[in-house]
């Protein structure tokens, strides 16, 4: 429902994280089920990094953050939500955006509904 099917490259998929750290948290992944980054072939690897770049550009246009977090959690020990399928996290960050409510109250606070985030990023992705 919150994917970017028409905007992403053929070998990859991008979706909004249903349980994000914050607004604008995008997951970018290869379409082929791969657990380890070294198991990607050259074309998949190139497409994945290009799609991560596209997601970063769209987030910058849509949210104008102070920075971005981009990374992978590989394997169960790293906290990977889906250990058998690697994915990149691409999310906006702002100075002093620390939010202790997740740690203290076991709750997440999102200032924007996912459908609004999806609309903003779709528009920004098309523009970037």
MOPAC internal coordinates of N, CA, C and O (Angstrom, degrees):
PM7 1SCF
backbone

  N    0.0000 0     0.00 0     0.00 0    0    0    0
  C    1.4423 1     0.00 0     0.00 0    1    0    0
  C    1.5194 1   111.93 1     0.00 0    2    1    0
  O    1.2310 1   120.26 1   143.28 1    3    2    1
  N    1.3272 1   117.12 1   -36.72 1    3    2    1
  C    1.4557 1   120.60 1  -178.08 1    5    3    2
  C    1.5275 1   111.00 1  -113.27 1    6    5    3
  O    1.2310 1   121.26 1  -134.81 1    7    6    5
  N    1.3283 1   115.20 1    45.19 1    7    6    5
  C    1.4532 1   120.88 1   177.12 1    9    7    6
  C    1.5138 1   110.94 1   -98.51 1   10    9    7
  O    1.2310 1   121.54 1    -7.31 1   11   10    9
  N    1.3174 1   114.65 1   172.69 1   11   10    9
  C    1.4648 1   121.95 1  -179.28 1   13   11   10
  C    1.5189 1   108.79 1  -122.94 1   14   13   11
  O    1.2310 1   120.88 1  -130.50 1   15   14   13
  N    1.3346 1   115.92 1    49.50 1   15   14   13
  C    1.4610 1   124.45 1  -172.10 1   17   15   14
  C    1.5253 1   113.56 1   -53.81 1   18   17   15
  O    1.2310 1   119.95 1   134.08 1   19   18   17
  N    1.3079 1   117.69 1   -45.92 1   19   18   17
  C    1.4646 1   120.44 1  -175.73 1   21   19   18
  C    1.5214 1   113.05 1   -79.42 1   22   21   19
  O    1.2310 1   120.21 1   171.32 1   23   22   21
  N    1.3194 1   117.20 1    -8.68 1   23   22   21
  C    1.4589 1   120.61 1  -174.31 1   25   23   22
  C    1.5201 1   113.08 1  -108.12 1   26   25   23
  O    1.2310 1   120.47 1   164.40 1   27   26   25
  N    1.3178 1   116.70 1   -15.60 1   27   26   25
  C    1.4583 1   121.08 1  -172.97 1   29   27   26
  C    1.5253 1   111.02 1   -95.52 1   30   29   27
  O    1.2310 1   120.69 1   -18.86 1   31   30   29
  N    1.2869 1   116.29 1   161.14 1   31   30   29
  C    1.4650 1   122.46 1  -179.91 1   33   31   30
  C    1.5234 1   111.30 1   -73.33 1   34   33   31
  O    1.2310 1   120.28 1   -24.29 1   35   34   33
  N    1.3314 1   117.07 1   155.71 1   35   34   33
  C    1.4666 1   122.94 1  -171.93 1   37   35   34
  C    1.5230 1   115.27 1   -56.58 1   38   37   35
  O    1.2310 1   119.49 1   140.19 1   39   38   37
  N    1.3267 1   118.57 1   -39.81 1   39   38   37
  C    1.4612 1   120.62 1  -174.97 1   41   39   38
  C    1.5265 1   113.45 1   -83.21 1   42   41   39
  O    1.2310 1   119.95 1   179.93 1   43   42   41
  N    1.3399 1   117.70 1    -0.07 1   43   42   41
  C    1.4591 1   121.68 1  -174.38 1   45   43   42
  C    1.5184 1   111.61 1  -131.97 1   46   45   43
  O    1.2310 1   121.92 1   -12.86 1   47   46   45
  N    1.3257 1   113.94 1   167.14 1   47   46   45
  C    1.4533 1   121.86 1   173.04 1   49   47   46
  C    1.5227 1   107.20 1  -133.19 1   50   49   47
  O    1.2310 1   120.79 1   -26.42 1   51   50   49
  N    1.3135 1   116.09 1   153.58 1   51   50   49
  C    1.4631 1   121.23 1   174.75 1   53   51   50
  C    1.5157 1   107.90 1  -138.06 1   54   53   51
  O    1.2310 1   121.26 1   -44.35 1   55   54   53
  N    1.3229 1   115.20 1   135.65 1   55   54   53
  C    1.4581 1   121.54 1  -179.61 1   57   55   54
  C    1.5229 1   108.82 1  -140.90 1   58   57   55
  O    1.2310 1   120.97 1   -19.51 1   59   58   57
  N    1.3240 1   115.75 1   160.49 1   59   58   57
  C    1.4531 1   119.42 1   170.37 1   61   59   58
  C    1.5193 1   108.54 1   -76.52 1   62   61   59
  O    1.2310 1   120.64 1   -36.46 1   63   62   61
  N    1.3015 1   116.39 1   143.54 1   63   62   61
  C    1.4515 1   121.15 1   174.64 1   65   63   62
  C    1.5252 1   108.20 1   -72.35 1   66   65   63
  O    1.2310 1   119.95 1   -55.31 1   67   66   65
  N    1.3221 1   117.70 1   124.69 1   67   66   65
  C    1.4666 1   122.09 1  -179.90 1   69   67   66
  C    1.5275 1   111.49 1   -70.77 1   70   69   67
  O    1.2310 1   120.01 1   159.41 1   71   70   69
  N    1.3320 1   117.59 1   -20.59 1   71   70   69
  C    1.4619 1   122.91 1   179.21 1   73   71   70
  C    1.5283 1   108.78 1  -127.64 1   74   73   71
  O    1.2310 1   120.42 1  -115.18 1   75   74   73
  N    1.3262 1   116.81 1    64.82 1   75   74   73
  C    1.4690 1   120.55 1  -170.34 1   77   75   74
  C    1.5224 1   113.81 1   -74.97 1   78   77   75
  O    1.2310 1   121.86 1   -21.19 1   79   78   77
  N    1.3326 1   114.04 1   158.81 1   79   78   77
  C    1.4635 1   120.33 1   170.80 1   81   79   78
  C    1.5216 1   109.22 1   -70.82 1   82   81   79
  O    1.2310 1   120.79 1   150.43 1   83   82   81
  N    1.3181 1   116.09 1   -29.57 1   83   82   81
  C    1.4569 1   122.15 1  -179.51 1   85   83   82
  C    1.5149 1   109.29 1  -168.85 1   86   85   83
  O    1.2310 1   120.52 1    -3.11 1   87   86   85
  N    1.2903 1   116.60 1   176.89 1   87   86   85
  C    1.4581 1   122.51 1  -179.00 1   89   87   86
  C    1.5259 1   110.98 1   -60.40 1   90   89   87
  O    1.2310 1   120.64 1   -40.73 1   91   90   89
  N    1.3402 1   116.39 1   139.27 1   91   90   89
  C    1.4591 1   121.47 1   175.69 1   93   91   90
  C    1.5075 1   115.08 1    86.87 1   94   93   91
  O    1.2310 1   119.26 1  -165.79 1   95   94   93
  N    1.3148 1   119.02 1    14.21 1   95   94   93
  C    1.4659 1   123.64 1  -176.69 1   97   95   94
  C    1.5325 1   109.53 1   -80.17 1   98   97   95
  O    1.2310 1   120.84 1   -71.45 1   99   98   97
  N    1.3272 1   116.00 1   108.55 1   99   98   97
  C    1.4635 1   122.95 1  -177.27 1  101   99   98
  C    1.5234 1   109.60 1  -105.38 1  102  101   99
  O    1.2310 1   120.88 1   -38.22 1  103  102  101
  N    1.3382 1   115.93 1   141.78 1  103  102  101
  C    1.4620 1   122.54 1   173.09 1  105  103  102
  C    1.5227 1   107.90 1  -109.65 1  106  105  103
  O    1.2310 1   120.48 1   -50.92 1  107  106  105
  N    1.3257 1   116.68 1   129.08 1  107  106  105
  C    1.4645 1   122.49 1   178.88 1  109  107  106
  C    1.5208 1   107.13 1  -119.06 1  110  109  107
  O    1.2310 1   120.84 1   -49.19 1  111  110  109
  N    1.3431 1   116.00 1   130.81 1  111  110  109
  C    1.4574 1   119.33 1  -174.87 1  113  111  110
  C    1.5197 1   111.48 1  -145.41 1  114  113  111
  O    1.2310 1   120.79 1   -24.66 1  115  114  113
  N    1.3326 1   116.09 1   155.34 1  115  114  113
  C    1.4583 1   118.35 1   171.95 1  117  115  114
  C    1.5242 1   108.99 1   -70.22 1  118  117  115
  O    1.2310 1   120.57 1   -30.10 1  119  118  117
  N    1.3194 1   116.51 1   149.90 1  119  118  117
  C    1.4720 1   119.53 1   177.79 1  121  119  118
  C    1.5333 1   111.09 1   -69.86 1  122  121  119
  O    1.2310 1   120.62 1   147.05 1  123  122  121
  N    1.3259 1   116.42 1   -32.95 1  123  122  121
  C    1.4622 1   119.89 1   178.31 1  125  123  122
  C    1.5279 1   108.89 1   -74.84 1  126  125  123
  O    1.2310 1   120.74 1   -41.45 1  127  126  125
  N    1.3221 1   116.20 1   138.55 1  127  126  125
  C    1.4560 1   122.51 1   179.41 1  129  127  126
  C    1.5270 1   108.76 1   -70.83 1  130  129  127
  O    1.2310 1   120.72 1   -71.70 1  131  130  129
  N    1.3396 1   116.22 1   108.30 1  131  130  129
  C    1.4639 1   122.41 1  -177.27 1  133  131  130
  C    1.5306 1   107.54 1  -136.44 1  134  133  131
  O    1.2310 1   120.59 1   -47.71 1  135  134  133
  N    1.3280 1   116.48 1   132.29 1  135  134  133
  C    1.4602 1   120.55 1  -179.39 1  137  135  134
  C    1.5262 1   112.61 1   -90.38 1  138  137  135
  O    1.2310 1   120.27 1   146.59 1  139  138  137
  N    1.3092 1   117.08 1   -33.41 1  139  138  137
  C    1.4664 1   121.39 1  -173.46 1  141  139  138
  C    1.5238 1   110.66 1  -116.00 1  142  141  139
  O    1.2310 1   120.74 1   -39.92 1  143  142  141
  N    1.3036 1   116.20 1   140.08 1  143  142  141
  C    1.4610 1   120.64 1  -177.28 1  145  143  142
  C    1.5315 1   111.43 1   -62.51 1  146  145  143
  O    1.2310 1   120.51 1   147.76 1  147  146  145
  N    1.3287 1   116.64 1   -32.24 1  147  146  145
  C    1.4639 1   119.46 1  -179.67 1  149  147  146
  C    1.5295 1   112.58 1   -74.01 1  150  149  147
  O    1.2310 1   119.97 1   170.55 1  151  150  149
  N    1.3265 1   117.66 1    -9.45 1  151  150  149
  C    1.4657 1   120.86 1   176.74 1  153  151  150
  C    1.5263 1   113.05 1   -84.66 1  154  153  151
  O    1.2310 1   120.13 1   173.14 1  155  154  153
  N    1.3300 1   117.35 1    -6.86 1  155  154  153
  C    1.4648 1   120.12 1   175.33 1  157  155  154
  C    1.5228 1   109.48 1   -71.70 1  158  157  155
  O    1.2310 1   120.28 1   -38.05 1  159  158  157
  N    1.3261 1   117.08 1   141.95 1  159  158  157
  C    1.4652 1   117.96 1   171.37 1  161  159  158
  C    1.5253 1   108.13 1   -81.40 1  162  161  159
  O    1.2310 1   119.93 1    -7.42 1  163  162  161
  N    1.3088 1   117.75 1   172.58 1  163  162  161
  C    1.4640 1   122.72 1  -174.07 1  165  163  162
  C    1.5286 1   111.73 1   -58.50 1  166  165  163
  O    1.2310 1   120.14 1   136.46 1  167  166  165
  N    1.3269 1   117.33 1   -43.54 1  167  166  165
  C    1.4701 1   120.59 1  -178.87 1  169  167  166
  C    1.5259 1   111.09 1   -64.62 1  170  169  167
  O    1.2310 1   120.66 1   137.56 1  171  170  169
  N    1.3348 1   116.35 1   -42.44 1  171  170  169
  C    1.4653 1   120.12 1   178.88 1  173  171  170
  C    1.5286 1   111.16 1   -64.89 1  174  173  171
  O    1.2310 1   121.14 1   137.58 1  175  174  173
  N    1.3168 1   115.43 1   -42.42 1  175  174  173
  C    1.4592 1   119.72 1   179.10 1  177  175  174
  C    1.5281 1   111.30 1   -62.22 1  178  177  175
  O    1.2310 1   120.68 1   133.38 1  179  178  177
  N    1.3203 1   116.30 1   -46.62 1  179  178  177
  C    1.4639 1   120.48 1   178.45 1  181  179  178
  C    1.5299 1   111.27 1   -61.43 1  182  181  179
  O    1.2310 1   120.56 1   137.24 1  183  182  181
  N    1.3334 1   116.53 1   -42.76 1  183  182  181
  C    1.4627 1   120.74 1  -179.95 1  185  183  182
  C    1.5242 1   110.83 1   -66.11 1  186  185  183
  O    1.2310 1   120.21 1   140.38 1  187  186  185
  N    1.3312 1   117.21 1   -39.62 1  187  186  185
  C    1.4617 1   120.93 1   179.21 1  189  187  186
  C    1.5234 1   111.10 1   -62.14 1  190  189  187
  O    1.2310 1   120.52 1   132.54 1  191  190  189
  N    1.3327 1   116.61 1   -47.46 1  191  190  189
  C    1.4706 1   118.84 1  -178.93 1  193  191  190
  C    1.5222 1   111.37 1   -67.90 1  194  193  191
  O    1.2310 1   119.94 1   145.64 1  195  194  193
  N    1.3201 1   117.72 1   -34.36 1  195  194  193
  C    1.4652 1   120.33 1   175.93 1  197  195  194
  C    1.5339 1   110.53 1   -65.45 1  198  197  195
  O    1.2310 1   120.50 1   140.18 1  199  198  197
  N    1.3368 1   116.65 1   -39.82 1  199  198  197
  C    1.4598 1   120.73 1   179.00 1  201  199  198
  C    1.5305 1   111.17 1   -68.60 1  202  201  199
  O    1.2310 1   119.97 1   142.42 1  203  202  201
  N    1.3342 1   117.67 1   -37.58 1  203  202  201
  C    1.4678 1   121.01 1   174.85 1  205  203  202
  C    1.5299 1   109.48 1   -61.85 1  206  205  203
  O    1.2310 1   120.36 1   137.54 1  207  206  205
  N    1.3215 1   116.92 1   -42.46 1  207  206  205
  C    1.4600 1   121.48 1   177.07 1  209  207  206
  C    1.5286 1   110.97 1   -60.69 1  210  209  207
  O    1.2310 1   120.30 1   136.15 1  211  210  209
  N    1.3238 1   117.03 1   -43.85 1  211  210  209
  C    1.4714 1   121.41 1   178.50 1  213  211  210
  C    1.5275 1   110.84 1   -62.18 1  214  213  211
  O    1.2310 1   120.35 1   136.68 1  215  214  213
  N    1.3267 1   116.93 1   -43.32 1  215  214  213
  C    1.4630 1   120.70 1   179.16 1  217  215  214
  C    1.5259 1   110.69 1   -63.43 1  218  217  215
  O    1.2310 1   120.55 1   137.57 1  219  218  217
  N    1.3296 1   116.56 1   -42.43 1  219  218  217
  C    1.4648 1   120.43 1   178.58 1  221  219  218
  C    1.5297 1   110.86 1   -61.11 1  222  221  219
  O    1.2310 1   120.72 1   135.92 1  223  222  221
  N    1.3145 1   116.23 1   -44.08 1  223  222  221
  C    1.4728 1   119.81 1   179.36 1  225  223  222
  C    1.5219 1   111.19 1   -62.68 1  226  225  223
  O    1.2310 1   120.00 1   137.98 1  227  226  225
  N    1.3303 1   117.61 1   -42.02 1  227  226  225
  C    1.4656 1   120.98 1  -179.83 1  229  227  226
  C    1.5281 1   110.86 1   -65.26 1  230  229  227
  O    1.2310 1   120.16 1   138.02 1  231  230  229
  N    1.3256 1   117.30 1   -41.98 1  231  230  229
  C    1.4656 1   120.79 1   178.71 1  233  231  230
  C    1.5246 1   110.50 1   -62.58 1  234  233  231
  O    1.2310 1   120.41 1   138.72 1  235  234  233
  N    1.3246 1   116.82 1   -41.28 1  235  234  233
  C    1.4681 1   120.17 1   178.79 1  237  235  234
  C    1.5245 1   111.51 1   -62.44 1  238  237  235
  O    1.2310 1   120.41 1   138.45 1  239  238  237
  N    1.3311 1   116.82 1   -41.55 1  239  238  237
  C    1.4697 1   120.71 1   178.89 1  241  239  238
  C    1.5275 1   110.39 1   -67.31 1  242  241  239
  O    1.2310 1   120.09 1   134.26 1  243  242  241
  N    1.3229 1   117.43 1   -45.74 1  243  242  241
  C    1.4695 1   121.78 1  -173.79 1  245  243  242
  C    1.5245 1   113.08 1   -72.51 1  246  245  243
  O    1.2310 1   120.07 1   143.45 1  247  246  245
  N    1.3382 1   117.47 1   -36.55 1  247  246  245
  C    1.4666 1   120.03 1  -170.43 1  249  247  246
  C    1.5214 1   115.33 1  -119.90 1  250  249  247
  O    1.2310 1   119.46 1   165.42 1  251  250  249
  N    1.3080 1   118.64 1   -14.58 1  251  250  249
  C    1.4632 1   122.20 1  -178.55 1  253  251  250
  C    1.5415 1   112.43 1    47.20 1  254  253  251
  O    1.2310 1   120.69 1  -125.32 1  255  254  253
  N    1.3388 1   116.28 1    54.68 1  255  254  253
  C    1.4659 1   119.69 1  -178.12 1  257  255  254
  C    1.5317 1   111.67 1   -74.02 1  258  257  255
  O    1.2310 1   121.21 1   -12.74 1  259  258  257
  N    1.3280 1   115.30 1   167.26 1  259  258  257
  C    1.4668 1   120.87 1   174.59 1  261  259  258
  C    1.5244 1   111.26 1   -76.02 1  262  261  259
  O    1.2310 1   120.48 1   157.87 1  263  262  261
  N    1.3220 1   116.69 1   -22.13 1  263  262  261
  C    1.4596 1   121.48 1  -179.72 1  265  263  262
  C    1.5188 1   110.11 1  -168.16 1  266  265  263
  O    1.2310 1   121.07 1     1.07 1  267  266  265
  N    1.3164 1   115.55 1  -178.93 1  267  266  265
  C    1.4644 1   121.98 1   177.87 1  269  267  266
  C    1.5178 1   109.21 1  -132.66 1  270  269  267
  O    1.2310 1   120.45 1   -33.14 1  271  270  269
  N    1.3226 1   116.75 1   146.86 1  271  270  269
  C    1.4560 1   122.21 1   164.48 1  273  271  270
  C    1.5156 1   106.21 1  -102.98 1  274  273  271
  O    1.2310 1   120.62 1   -51.46 1  275  274  273
  N    1.3273 1   116.42 1   128.54 1  275  274  273
  C    1.4572 1   122.18 1   176.46 1  277  275  274
  C    1.5198 1   106.33 1  -133.34 1  278  277  275
  O    1.2310 1   120.74 1   -53.86 1  279  278  277
  N    1.3370 1   116.20 1   126.14 1  279  278  277
  C    1.4502 1   117.64 1  -179.53 1  281  279  278
  C    1.5083 1   113.75 1  -173.58 1  282  281  279
  O    1.2310 1   121.39 1    -3.32 1  283  282  281
  N    1.3380 1   114.96 1   176.68 1  283  282  281
  C    1.4562 1   124.21 1  -179.48 1  285  283  282
  C    1.5232 1   108.88 1  -126.03 1  286  285  283
  O    1.2310 1   120.33 1   -35.75 1  287  286  285
  N    1.3210 1   116.98 1   144.25 1  287  286  285
  C    1.4552 1   123.29 1   166.51 1  289  287  286
  C    1.5216 1   104.54 1  -110.57 1  290  289  287
  O    1.2310 1   120.40 1   -71.58 1  291  290  289
  N    1.3189 1   116.85 1   108.42 1  291  290  289
  C    1.4605 1   121.33 1  -176.41 1  293  291  290
  C    1.5263 1   109.89 1  -106.81 1  294  293  291
  O    1.2310 1   120.68 1   -62.67 1  295  294  293
  N    1.3157 1   116.30 1   117.33 1  295  294  293
  C    1.4570 1   121.83 1   178.46 1  297  295  294
  C    1.5138 1   112.52 1    90.99 1  298  297  295
  O    1.2310 1   121.58 1   -22.99 1  299  298  297
  N    1.3190 1   114.59 1   157.01 1  299  298  297
  C    1.4576 1   121.71 1  -176.54 1  301  299  298
  C    1.5289 1   112.41 1   -59.92 1  302  301  299
  O    1.2310 1   120.26 1   142.23 1  303  302  301
  N    1.3214 1   117.12 1   -37.77 1  303  302  301
  C    1.4587 1   121.54 1  -178.74 1  305  303  302
  C    1.5158 1   113.73 1   -64.70 1  306  305  303
  O    1.2310 1   120.15 1   160.91 1  307  306  305
  N    1.3233 1   117.32 1   -19.09 1  307  306  305
  C    1.4657 1   120.76 1  -179.17 1  309  307  306
  C    1.5290 1   112.10 1   -91.02 1  310  309  307
  O    1.2310 1   120.77 1   175.84 1  311  310  309
  N    1.3284 1   116.13 1    -4.16 1  311  310  309
  C    1.4575 1   119.53 1  -177.14 1  313  311  310
  C    1.5126 1   113.17 1    92.82 1  314  313  311
  O    1.2310 1   120.20 1  -165.27 1  315  314  313
  N    1.3159 1   117.22 1    14.73 1  315  314  313
  C    1.4652 1   120.31 1  -179.95 1  317  315  314
  C    1.5228 1   109.96 1   -60.84 1  318  317  315
  O    1.2310 1   120.62 1   -53.70 1  319  318  317
  N    1.3318 1   116.42 1   126.30 1  319  318  317
  C    1.4562 1   121.25 1   179.48 1  321  319  318
  C    1.5127 1   112.12 1   -69.74 1  322  321  319
  O    1.2310 1   120.71 1   148.90 1  323  322  321
  N    1.3247 1   116.25 1   -31.10 1  323  322  321
  C    1.4638 1   122.42 1   177.90 1  325  323  322
  C    1.5315 1   105.76 1  -129.02 1  326  325  323
  O    1.2310 1   119.84 1   -97.16 1  327  326  325
  N    1.3400 1   117.90 1    82.84 1  327  326  325
  C    1.4640 1   120.54 1  -172.23 1  329  327  326
  C    1.5262 1   114.66 1   -57.04 1  330  329  327
  O    1.2310 1   119.41 1   150.56 1  331  330  329
  N    1.3289 1   118.72 1   -29.44 1  331  330  329
  C    1.4543 1   121.04 1  -177.11 1  333  331  330
  C    1.5155 1   114.61 1   -86.29 1  334  333  331
  O    1.2310 1   119.36 1   179.54 1  335  334  333
  N    1.3253 1   118.82 1    -0.46 1  335  334  333
  C    1.4673 1   120.74 1  -178.65 1  337  335  334
  C    1.5234 1   108.76 1  -138.72 1  338  337  335
  O    1.2310 1   121.09 1   -73.43 1  339  338  337
  N    1.3239 1   115.51 1   106.57 1  339  338  337
  C    1.4568 1   118.58 1  -177.25 1  341  339  338
  C    1.5259 1   111.66 1   -69.55 1  342  341  339
  O    1.2310 1   121.48 1   -30.63 1  343  342  341
  N    1.3062 1   114.77 1   149.37 1  343  342  341
  C    1.4600 1   121.38 1   177.07 1  345  343  342
  C    1.5231 1   108.72 1  -154.71 1  346  345  343
  O    1.2310 1   121.21 1   -31.29 1  347  346  345
  N    1.3099 1   115.29 1   148.71 1  347  346  345
  C    1.4565 1   121.83 1   177.28 1  349  347  346
  C    1.5176 1   109.16 1   -94.72 1  350  349  347
  O    1.2310 1   120.84 1   -40.68 1  351  350  349
  N    1.3046 1   115.99 1   139.32 1  351  350  349
  C    1.4599 1   122.23 1   172.37 1  353  351  350
  C    1.5281 1   106.94 1   -95.14 1  354  353  351
  O    1.2310 1   120.40 1   -48.27 1  355  354  353
  N    1.3055 1   116.84 1   131.73 1  355  354  353
  C    1.4660 1   121.97 1   175.16 1  357  355  354
  C    1.5245 1   105.93 1  -131.35 1  358  357  355
  O    1.2310 1   120.47 1   -65.74 1  359  358  357
  N    1.3261 1   116.71 1   114.26 1  359  358  357
  C    1.4604 1   118.41 1  -176.08 1  361  359  358
  C    1.5225 1   111.58 1  -145.27 1  362  361  359
  O    1.2310 1   121.36 1   -33.39 1  363  362  361
  N    1.3275 1   115.00 1   146.61 1  363  362  361
  C    1.4609 1   119.72 1   179.39 1  365  363  362
  C    1.5227 1   111.03 1   -76.28 1  366  365  363
  O    1.2310 1   120.81 1   -30.48 1  367  366  365
  N    1.3195 1   116.05 1   149.52 1  367  366  365
  C    1.4682 1   122.38 1   175.92 1  369  367  366
  C    1.5218 1   108.78 1  -135.88 1  370  369  367
  O    1.2310 1   121.53 1   -30.33 1  371  370  369
  N    1.3272 1   114.68 1   149.67 1  371  370  369
  C    1.4560 1   121.49 1   177.99 1  373  371  370
  C    1.5167 1   108.81 1  -127.29 1  374  373  371
  O    1.2310 1   120.41 1   -28.21 1  375  374  373
  N    1.3202 1   116.83 1   151.79 1  375  374  373
  C    1.4575 1   121.23 1   175.90 1  377  375  374
  C    1.5221 1   108.05 1   -55.19 1  378  377  375
  O    1.2310 1   120.67 1   -44.72 1  379  378  377
  N    1.3145 1   116.32 1   135.28 1  379  378  377
  C    1.4688 1   123.19 1   176.84 1  381  379  378
  C    1.5239 1   112.49 1    61.36 1  382  381  379
  O    1.2310 1   119.70 1  -146.32 1  383  382  381
  N    1.3447 1   118.18 1    33.68 1  383  382  381
  C    1.4704 1   120.02 1   179.59 1  385  383  382
  C    1.5354 1   113.19 1   -90.01 1  386  385  383
  O    1.2310 1   119.95 1  -164.49 1  387  386  385
  N    1.3078 1   117.69 1    15.51 1  387  386  385
  C    1.4576 1   121.36 1   178.71 1  389  387  386
  C    1.5256 1   109.83 1   -60.72 1  390  389  387
  O    1.2310 1   120.73 1   -45.74 1  391  390  389
  N    1.3313 1   116.20 1   134.26 1  391  390  389
  C    1.4460 1   121.13 1  -179.93 1  393  391  390
  C    1.5185 1   107.61 1  -131.42 1  394  393  391
  O    1.2310 1   120.12 1   -66.67 1  395  394  393
  N    1.3182 1   117.37 1   113.33 1  395  394  393
  C    1.4541 1   121.88 1  -176.50 1  397  395  394
  C    1.5221 1   113.06 1   -85.28 1  398  397  395
  O    1.2310 1   119.25 1   174.81 1  399  398  397
  N    1.3272 1   119.03 1    -5.19 1  399  398  397
  C    1.4633 1   121.48 1  -176.59 1  401  399  398
  C    1.5315 1   111.34 1   -60.78 1  402  401  399
  O    1.2310 1   119.86 1   145.61 1  403  402  401
  N    1.3405 1   117.88 1   -34.39 1  403  402  401
  C    1.4607 1   120.88 1   178.91 1  405  403  402
  C    1.5229 1   110.66 1   -64.13 1  406  405  403
  O    1.2310 1   120.15 1   136.72 1  407  406  405
  N    1.3291 1   117.33 1   -43.28 1  407  406  405
  C    1.4612 1   121.25 1  -179.02 1  409  407  406
  C    1.5216 1   112.57 1   -73.72 1  410  409  407
  O    1.2310 1   120.43 1   138.92 1  411  410  409
  N    1.3115 1   116.78 1   -41.08 1  411  410  409
  C    1.4534 1   121.33 1  -173.07 1  413  411  410
  C    1.5308 1   112.61 1   -82.91 1  414  413  411
  O    1.2310 1   120.20 1   138.03 1  415  414  413
  N    1.3325 1   117.23 1   -41.97 1  415  414  413
  C    1.4642 1   120.71 1  -173.01 1  417  415  414
  C    1.5218 1   113.73 1  -112.25 1  418  417  415
  O    1.2310 1   120.20 1  -176.92 1  419  418  417
  N    1.3440 1   117.23 1     3.08 1  419  418  417
  C    1.4561 1   121.51 1  -178.36 1  421  419  418
  C    1.5323 1   111.30 1    52.80 1  422  421  419
  O    1.2310 1   120.87 1  -136.84 1  423  422  421
  N    1.3254 1   115.94 1    43.16 1  423  422  421
  C    1.4668 1   122.59 1   179.83 1  425  423  422
  C    1.5222 1   108.71 1  -136.68 1  426  425  423
  O    1.2310 1   120.96 1   -22.02 1  427  426  425
  N    1.3133 1   115.77 1   157.98 1  427  426  425
  C    1.4666 1   121.05 1   176.78 1  429  427  426
  C    1.5106 1   109.01 1  -117.70 1  430  429  427
  O    1.2310 1   121.32 1   -37.42 1  431  430  429
  N    1.3193 1   115.07 1   142.58 1  431  430  429
  C    1.4572 1   121.00 1  -179.78 1  433  431  430
  C    1.5223 1   107.93 1  -116.94 1  434  433  431
  O    1.2310 1   120.61 1   -62.36 1  435  434  433
  N    1.3213 1   116.44 1   117.64 1  435  434  433
  C    1.4581 1   120.75 1   176.18 1  437  435  434
  C    1.5212 1   108.18 1  -118.13 1  438  437  435
  O    1.2310 1   119.95 1   -56.70 1  439  438  437
  N    1.3226 1   117.70 1   123.30 1  439  438  437
  C    1.4596 1   119.93 1  -178.03 1  441  439  438
  C    1.5240 1   113.42 1   -77.11 1  442  441  439
  O    1.2310 1   120.57 1  -177.62 1  443  442  441
  N    1.3418 1   116.51 1     2.38 1  443  442  441
  C    1.4583 1   120.11 1  -174.19 1  445  443  442
  C    1.5320 1   109.26 1  -149.33 1  446  445  443
  O    1.2310 1   120.27 1   -43.38 1  447  446  445
  N    1.3193 1   117.09 1   136.62 1  447  446  445
  C    1.4631 1   121.76 1   177.87 1  449  447  446
  C    1.5297 1   110.11 1   -68.40 1  450  449  447
  O    1.2310 1   120.41 1   -29.17 1  451  450  449
  N    1.3389 1   116.81 1   150.83 1  451  450  449
  C    1.4665 1   120.81 1  -178.32 1  453  451  450
  C    1.5243 1   112.53 1   -59.54 1  454  453  451
  O    1.2310 1   119.29 1   145.40 1  455  454  453
  N    1.3327 1   118.97 1   -34.60 1  455  454  453
  C    1.4642 1   118.92 1   179.91 1  457  455  454
  C    1.5258 1   111.52 1   -67.58 1  458  457  455
  O    1.2310 1   119.67 1   148.43 1  459  458  457
  N    1.3189 1   118.24 1   -31.57 1  459  458  457
  C    1.4727 1   121.85 1   176.27 1  461  459  458
  C    1.5312 1   108.97 1   -70.53 1  462  461  459
  O    1.2310 1   120.65 1   135.26 1  463  462  461
  N    1.3248 1   116.36 1   -44.74 1  463  462  461
  C    1.4708 1   120.72 1   177.23 1  465  463  462
  C    1.5245 1   110.22 1   -58.72 1  466  465  463
  O    1.2310 1   120.45 1   135.22 1  467  466  465
  N    1.3375 1   116.75 1   -44.78 1  467  466  465
  C    1.4617 1   121.29 1  -179.84 1  469  467  466
  C    1.5296 1   110.64 1   -60.10 1  470  469  467
  O    1.2310 1   120.20 1   135.44 1  471  470  469
  N    1.3164 1   117.22 1   -44.56 1  471  470  469
  C    1.4720 1   120.80 1   179.61 1  473  471  470
  C    1.5352 1   110.44 1   -62.45 1  474  473  471
  O    1.2310 1   120.03 1   133.44 1  475  474  473
  N    1.3219 1   117.56 1   -46.56 1  475  474  473
  C    1.4682 1   121.22 1  -179.16 1  477  475  474
  C    1.5323 1   111.08 1   -61.30 1  478  477  475
  O    1.2310 1   120.57 1   134.28 1  479  478  477
  N    1.3271 1   116.51 1   -45.72 1  479  478  477
  C    1.4656 1   119.27 1  -178.20 1  481  479  478
  C    1.5235 1   111.78 1   -70.55 1  482  481  479
  O    1.2310 1   119.76 1   144.55 1  483  482  481
  N    1.3193 1   118.07 1   -35.45 1  483  482  481
  C    1.4648 1   120.25 1   176.32 1  485  483  482
  C    1.5251 1   110.68 1   -61.96 1  486  485  483
  O    1.2310 1   120.37 1   134.91 1  487  486  485
  N    1.3187 1   116.89 1   -45.09 1  487  486  485
  C    1.4638 1   120.84 1   177.55 1  489  487  486
  C    1.5238 1   111.13 1   -63.21 1  490  489  487
  O    1.2310 1   120.15 1   136.13 1  491  490  489
  N    1.3253 1   117.33 1   -43.87 1  491  490  489
  C    1.4632 1   121.52 1  -179.78 1  493  491  490
  C    1.5169 1   111.63 1   -67.59 1  494  493  491
  O    1.2310 1   120.02 1   141.97 1  495  494  493
  N    1.3328 1   117.57 1   -38.03 1  495  494  493
  C    1.4607 1   122.59 1  -179.70 1  497  495  494
  C    1.5330 1   108.67 1   -63.45 1  498  497  495
  O    1.2310 1   120.63 1   137.88 1  499  498  497
  N    1.3024 1   116.39 1   -42.12 1  499  498  497
  C    1.4742 1   120.79 1   179.30 1  501  499  498
  C    1.5197 1   111.43 1   -66.68 1  502  501  499
  O    1.2310 1   120.46 1   147.82 1  503  502  501
  N    1.3342 1   116.73 1   -32.18 1  503  502  501
  C    1.4676 1   121.21 1  -177.15 1  505  503  502
  C    1.5280 1   113.06 1   -82.45 1  506  505  503
  O    1.2310 1   120.43 1   156.00 1  507  506  505
  N    1.3468 1   116.78 1   -24.00 1  507  506  505
  C    1.4713 1   119.32 1  -174.53 1  509  507  506
  C    1.5027 1   112.79 1   -90.47 1  510  509  507
  O    1.2310 1   120.10 1   180.00 1  511  510  509

